[in-house]
Structures are given as structure tokens and as C-alpha cells.
Amino acid sequence: MEIRPYVTFECDEFVDPSETPPFGKRVATFLVESLGKSCSYIDGPEDRDDAWGFNVDWKQLTINCTVAFLNDGPRQWLLATEMKHSWSDWLRGRKRYEEQQQFFCLLDQLLKAHESIRSIRWYTREQWDRDRGAWSDRP
């Protein structure tokens, strides 16, 4: 199964001209508040020096989420996710791909439901690292 843990999107509404780096507190707050309705536990957002982050507990996974401003032309944001597997899952070699995909689908729905968010693009780790021209419009 191909997992796409990186999503970029454009949204001018989350830009605060008075904000100092790291940019993105409004984006992270929107995501935390939106995801909080569906997740058993969520903390943050917290300042992580160059970005904003938060952790989510989702169906026996802990997901580390990082929101960063990409200064490459349009007002583009990156949400990068990293799954933290339990020791028992690690020992058994369980990756919980289905649960990860469900989480990404939830994120996709939240982003698409916001009227100001556009140009949503999902990437695998390899696509993000090597070729950002290759992306998908769904998780």
C-alpha cells in the first residue's frame, strides 16, 4: 500500500501579517480544533522552532504532525505526518496502513471542507524528497 504522509495546500486566510517565525500557528490551530472532534487525544499546537506541531492519538497510533510555511511563491503550507508505532506493533511488524489511510482521508475531508483551502496535493515520502512534480489529489 502506498502511503502519502505529506500534504501541501494553499490558503491565504491563515496568513497573519503580524506573525513572526515560525509561521503557521493559525493553520496548526485550525487542524487541532478540527481533528479534536474525531481523535481520542490531541495536544498542541506547540512551537517547534521552524514550524508548529501537534500529536494525535488515532486508532492505536500516535501521529506526530508538523505544519510549516513553504516560501516558494504562493501561500503554501506543508503538513508532514510521522507515525509512532507501539512496541507491540513494532515487534510484530505491524504498520497499520489501513488506520494511517483512514487518518489521511479524514485530513483530506477537513481540508476540502474549508472554503479558503485550495490546491491540495498529497505526496509519498519518496515523491516529497525527490520529485515534487509527482503528486496525487487524494491521500
HELIX and SHEET records of a PDB file:
HELIX    1   1 ASP A   12  PHE A   14  5                                   3    
HELIX    2   2 LYS A   25  LEU A   35  1                                  11    
HELIX    3   3 TRP A   87  ARG A   92  1                                   6    
HELIX    4   4 TYR A   97  ALA A  113  1                                  17    
HELIX    5   5 ARG A  125  ARG A  130  1                                   6    
SHEET    1   A 6 TYR A  41  ASP A  47  0                                        
SHEET    2   A 6 TRP A  52  TRP A  58 -1                                        
SHEET    3   A 6 LEU A  61  ASN A  71 -1                                        
SHEET    4   A 6 ARG A  75  LYS A  84 -1                                        
SHEET    5   A 6 TYR A   6  GLU A  10 -1                                        
SHEET    6   A 6 ARG A 118  TYR A 123 -1                                        
END                                                                             
